[in-house]
Structures are given as C-alpha cells and as structure tokens.
Amino acid sequence: MTSTPGAAGCPAHTSGGLLPLSATTMTREPEKVLQRLRQDWGSVAQVELEPGVPAWLVIGYREILTVARRENLYSRDARNWRLFQDGTVPPDSALGPMMFYRPNVIGADGAEHRRLRRPLDDGVAAIDQRRMRRAVEALCTRLVSRFVERGHAELVGEYATVIPSLALADLFGFDAGESDELVSSLRALFGSAEDALEGNRRFERLLRRVVQDRATAPADDLTTRLLQHPDLRDEEEVVQSMAILLSVSQEATSDWISQSLRVMLTDSRFVGRMRGGRLGVDDALDEVLWRTPPVSNVPARYALADTELAGRMIKKGDALILGVAGANQDPAVLGDGSAQEQGNRAHLAWSAGPHACPARTPARLIAHTAVKTVLHMLPDIRLTIPAEEIPLHFSPWMYGPKSLPVSFTPRS
Ligand code: HEM
C-alpha cells in the first residue's frame, strides 16, 4: 500500500484526520498509541505536525537506521522541506524552533556537518571524567541542600531543569556569577514570550564575553578547546557551538533525570532498591531510554528525491520524523520485548548516523549523578501525588514530567 503526505489512507482515520504527532507523547501510555499506529500503518506512518501539515513518522527500527544513515537521500537541511518552500508552513509557525533551518551542526549535511561536528566530538572526548563527576556531585549536593530543611520539593523545577546547564557551565569554565547569569538568561529564553528575546540576547552576550576572555587568557576548559580547534573558523562559530551544546542538552537531560527519578520512586522493581532491592540507577536510566526516550520523536529529515520506504512512496521534499520511541518497541527487530532486558543498550534514544548525539557519556554521567545524589541525600523521599497524576509537559517531540512533587524528612 502506498500513500503520500496530504493523501488520506489510514484505515484508523477514515474521518480524514491524521493522528497529531503530539498524540504519541501527550499520553501516559505512549506504547499503546504507537502500537496502534504500527497496526494501522506498519513501520512508516503518516501523522500531522500541525493542522494541514502532514509528515511521515518512521517507527521501524531498520527504517530509522536507513533514514538516519543515508544523508545523501534524507537531508537534515530544512530548506529542502516542500511544505516550507510552498508556504504551507509559515515562517512564524510554532514548528520553527525544532524544524527550521539554522546554519549550525544540526542543519548541515556531509562535509559541512563533519567540520562543525569534529570540534564537538573532540571536545567531549577530552573531558576529564573524574573531574566532571566531582563537579556534578558538588552541584547536585548544593541544589538538594537548598530544600533539604524544607521537607518537600518539586524535583523538575528545583532540580532536574537546573542541572544540565550548570554542569555544562562548569565544563565551559564559567565562574559562579556567569553560571547564575546563564541560568537566569536560559530561564527567560525558555520561559514567557515577552522575556524570550531579551533572554536570548543576554545568553549570547554571556557566551561572547567568555569566548573573548579565553581568546586572551586560555584555560583548561571546553571553551578554550573549541577556540583552539582548527575546524572552527572564528569566535562566532565557537559561540554558536557552545549555544548548541547548551540548548540541545537542556531539555533532553532534564527529562532523562526526571523520568528516571519517577521510575525510581514509583516502579516496584526499583523502589525496593533504595532499601537494598534488585534494580539500580543505571537500570532506571536504561529503562527510560527504551520505554520513554527523552527525545521521543527526533526532528527531521527531508527527502531529496522520490523514494520508497517500507512500502510507502516518499516524495521529494517530504519531512520524515524519526520516531525513536516507536522504533524501540519494533517487534520486527526486538521480538517479544526481551531486548529491553538489563544491560542491553541497542535502543535508538540517541538516534543514529552522523547526527547521533555526541554527548552520551557526559549526559549519562550527569543524569546518573543527579538521580543518585537525590536518593542518597533524601533516603525516605516519596511522591506526594499518585504516579498516574504526574503531569506531563506539552511537546510533540519530548517526553517527560512537568513536575514531581516530593516530600521527605526535613534535615538540617
Ligand atoms: C550533556 C548533555 C547533552 C549534550 C551536550 C548533547 C548534545 C547534542 C548535540 C550537539 C547534538 C547535535 C548533533 C548533530 O547534529 O550532529 C545532539 C543531538 C541529539 N541528542 Fe544530544 N546532547 C545531550 C544529551 C542528550 C540526551 C539526554 C538525549 C536523550 C537521551 C539526547 C539525544 C539526542 C538526539 C536524539 C539527538 C538528535 C540526533 C539526530 O538528529 O539524529 N541528547 N545532542
């Protein structure tokens, strides 16, 4: 059976409507929604990004590998998106931040992508893991100390969302004042619409100042390593590389921490661990990457020619979203689900191909330390609402709780 975005054809949506992409993330049971989508469509489903804006959601494991690896057929450059070229998607669309072209590592293909990517890979490879672990432990301890006497906290807002940017600020060599400035500018940037522009200006001003400082006084930090990298042409490219690292890491890592804490606090296989039970923090981190990956739907690839994928006719200029949450439960590859056993990390939560996340090791270090520290410092921590009432944040791309209210015995 073949069809193209815009055409009807899904047996489950005979009323003409396609499933909105957000239906796969704004649900407490994403696995059920994705299973249904697979029954209706197979490995490549048609969904709607916005009313009137269809796209392909790739939920086959092998098909995601094909799309992510064949960049000469599936480009990362959104200027190839037909619905943007023909004005169906307006320039002020809410899809912009996740999908529109920007001249950076994310929007580039081929040689230009490798040029912008090498400094990130080399920078990550040069991280001193022991030093970073100590710094993240100190950071997490400091954050828990702020609410330890209170007896209650909200772990998403007060903890998980603050950790990724502060951990990276330390790698970049920011001092305490610069780190505070970073948190407040990012809060404005990701917060209310009125503050967002000013937040972005403050964020970029801060990065430029640090880059200029290191240009005259090099130090043993990631900023200096990026500045000295032969593939980055000028200070502006260093600033943009830092901005990408900070912005991409923020929500994904925060969701990974929050979801793993949720698992540790609510799933009976894990709850026992805090009192000597069976499964530990690394198992919870892996469970989340398999079942509810933080970036559940990875945006986007654009077909450079008419082609066929799992029986679907993909037209030149169509957008394809990598539905990694769906692919992680693909029975064609993963059989009965036993692949999700302890220790198996063959999931696609980091995506695949040349754009796959370059920061798995530091991201795991941050998330592991964050989860472990809070459980260690607050041994009798418990959720104050039933697990099924934990609110989710709204995003068609990301999956995670909006808040995690907890209580514990106050300590001085
Ligand atoms: C320290 C934290 C992190 C940093 C610095 C980081 C950095 C990055 C960067 C720079 C990219 C763009 C790579 C490129 O286009 O070549 C990227 C992509 C990505 N990252 Fe991460 N990331 C972090 C944490 C995470 C986490 C926790 C997840 C989820 C488990 C994640 C999943 C992804 C995915 C799915 C992509 C998209 C790959 C694609 O387009 O195919 N990242 N990350």
Boltz pocket constraint, residues with backbone or C-beta under 6 A from the ligand:
constraints:
  - pocket:
      binder: B
      contacts: [[A, 68], [A, 105], [A, 106], [A, 107], [A, 117], [A, 120], [A, 164], [A, 244], [A, 245], [A, 246], [A, 248], [A, 249], [A, 252], [A, 253], [A, 256], [A, 289], [A, 293], [A, 294], [A, 295], [A, 298], [A, 299], [A, 300], [A, 348], [A, 349], [A, 350], [A, 351], [A, 352], [A, 354], [A, 355], [A, 356], [A, 357], [A, 358], [A, 359], [A, 362], [A, 363], [A, 366]]
      max_distance: 6.0
